[in-house]
């Protein structure tokens, strides 16, 4: 078999992949600090952070942005409402599933 060819996967394997838990990073922005600030980090130090809660946040898995969302309150808790979701073609989905294993 050509090493670049993928062996077919079973329905059980597909279901197992769908049940995998992935860490999703919710990126609200970046904070630029000087090297001195980084060297002087201590508990209790406060840095002002400009953030517009109405601005969409980016959702990332690994190094790939997968969509955007807005922060909302849902039943009294902070939540995300999806605004956009990146569409993956079948080849890219297969590649990403292999990268995450």
Residue pairs with C-beta under 8 A, 6 or more apart in sequence:
1 7
6 94
6 98
9 17
17 97
20 100
22 61
22 100
23 61
24 59
24 60
24 61
24 66
25 59
25 60
25 61
26 57
26 58
26 59
26 69
26 80
27 57
27 58
27 59
27 60
28 51
28 57
29 49
29 50
29 51
31 47
31 49
33 47
37 47
53 71
54 70
56 68
56 69
56 70
56 83
57 68
57 69
57 70
57 71
57 80
58 65
58 67
58 68
59 65
59 66
59 67
59 68
59 69
59 80
60 66
62 99
62 100
64 86
64 96
65 86
66 85
66 86
67 82
67 83
67 84
67 85
67 86
68 82
68 83
68 84
69 80
69 81
69 82
69 83
70 80
70 81
70 83
71 78
71 79
71 80
72 78
72 79
72 80
72 81
73 79
88 96
